[in-house]
Amino acid sequence: MTAQPTGFDRLREAGFSEDEIRSIRRQFHASRGTVMSTDASARARRIEEEWIDQHGAETLPEGLEGSYGEMVWGLMLGFFLGLITLFWFKEATFSRRQQMGIIAGLMINVGFGVLHLYY
C-alpha cells in the first residue's frame, strides 16, 4: 500500500513535472519565509497541505472569467468594429476579459484615427 502524496506532490497526479513542482514549492516557501530542508520536510509538507486545502477549491471572483484568447477576440472586435461594439458591450454575451479587449481595441482604433488625422 502506497502513501497518498501530500503537499504539492499532489500536483503530480494533475500532470505537473518534477521541475514544475520543485519550482512551485520553492516560490511558495520563499514567499512564506519557510525553510525547505530535509529535517523540516514534514512541517513544510503540512504547510503546503493546509494551503492547498484552504485555497485549492477557490474559483475566480465574478467578472474575471475568460481567457486571454477571449481578450484578443474582444481587442479585434473593438478595433475593427469600433463604436458599434459599444451597443453590445453590456450584454451578457461578453465576458469581462472580452469587455476589456473591446475597450482596448476601441482606444487603439481612436488612437490610429487621431494619428491619421494629424500626420
TATA-V74746 format. One record per residue. N is the residue number from 1. OMEGA is omega as a letter, one per 40 degrees, with the letter a starting at -180 (none if undefined). NEAR is the number of other C-alpha atoms within 10 Angstrom. D_CENTER is the distance of its C-alpha to the mean C-alpha in Angstrom with 1 decimal. Layout:
n = (N	N)
omega = (OMEGA	OMEGA)
near = (NEAR	NEAR)
d_center = (D_CENTER	D_CENTER)
//
This chain:
n = (1	2	3	4	5	6	7	8	9	10	11	12	13	14	15	16	17	18	19	20	21	22	23	24	25	26	27	28	29	30	31	32	33	34	35	36	37	38	39	40	41	42	43	44	45	46	47	48	49	50	51	52	53	54	55	56	57	58	59	60	61	62	63	64	65	66	67	68	69	70	71	72	73	74	75	76	77	78	79	80	81	82	83	84	85	86	87	88	89	90	91	92	93	94	95	96	97	98	99	100	101	102	103	104	105	106	107	108	109	110	111	112	113	114	115	116	117	118	119)
omega = (a	i	i	i	i	i	a	i	i	i	i	i	i	i	i	i	i	i	i	i	i	i	i	a	a	i	a	a	i	i	i	a	i	a	i	i	a	a	a	a	a	i	i	i	i	i	i	a	i	a	i	i	a	a	a	a	a	i	i	i	a	i	a	a	i	a	i	i	i	i	i	i	i	i	i	i	a	a	a	a	i	a	i	a	i	i	a	a	a	i	a	a	a	i	a	i	i	i	i	i	i	i	i	i	i	i	i	i	i	i	i	i	i	i	i	a	a	a	none)
near = (3	4	5	7	13	15	18	19	19	15	16	13	9	8	9	14	13	12	9	14	16	14	11	14	19	15	12	15	15	12	9	10	9	14	14	16	10	8	9	12	12	14	14	19	18	14	16	19	19	14	14	16	12	10	10	10	8	9	9	9	7	7	9	11	14	14	13	12	12	19	22	18	18	26	25	19	22	27	22	16	15	18	17	12	18	15	8	12	19	12	10	8	10	17	20	21	22	26	25	19	24	29	22	20	24	25	16	17	20	15	12	12	12	11	10	9	8	6	6)
d_center = (36.9	33.7	31.7	28.3	25.5	24.2	21.3	18.7	21.4	20.3	17.3	20.2	20.8	17.4	18.2	16.9	19.6	21.6	20.3	16.7	17.8	20.0	17.4	15.1	18.4	19.5	16.6	16.6	20.4	20.5	18.3	20.6	23.8	24.9	27.1	26.4	29.9	32.0	33.9	30.8	29.0	29.7	28.7	25.4	24.7	25.6	23.2	20.3	21.6	21.7	18.2	17.0	19.4	18.3	14.5	14.2	14.9	12.8	10.9	8.8	11.5	13.7	13.0	9.2	9.2	9.3	8.2	9.0	12.3	13.0	12.6	15.0	17.2	17.4	18.2	21.0	22.3	22.5	24.2	26.6	27.5	27.4	28.8	29.2	25.5	26.0	28.3	25.5	22.8	23.0	23.5	21.3	20.8	18.0	14.5	13.2	11.3	14.7	16.6	14.9	15.7	19.2	19.9	18.9	21.0	23.8	23.9	24.1	26.8	28.7	28.4	30.0	32.6	33.6	33.8	35.9	38.2	39.0	39.0)
//
